[in-house]
Amino acid sequence: MSAIELSRSPANELTPDLHFLWRLVESSHGGRLNRLECLFLLIDNMIQKIKRFFLEARQELRHVNWPTRQEATRLTSVVILLSLAIAVFLGAFDALFSYLLQNFLIK
């Protein structure tokens, strides 16, 4: 392909990830495709990849060992209790330091 043809190629207008697909389609069909045909092939390829992604994600979700309702409730309560304990701890230190600053350093 000459430099003039390359500069007018629609591949130069594509994002880098689609540039490879354009070259692949162009080489597999001997460069006989026009822009519209190539665009349809690229879109079809992207749609197939999206479909495959969701099918594989669905298959992976079937392999997940989901917790029982009792385990989920117990673990959620542990998280809530720890969050409250840390909040009380930090609040107490905040109150202590505020008291110390107001009564000893600011006066």
Summary of the structure (lengths in Angstrom):
residues: 107
radius of gyration: 30.4
end to end distance: 82.0
largest distance: 85.5
contacts: 208
relative contact order: 0.05
helix: 82%
strand: 0%
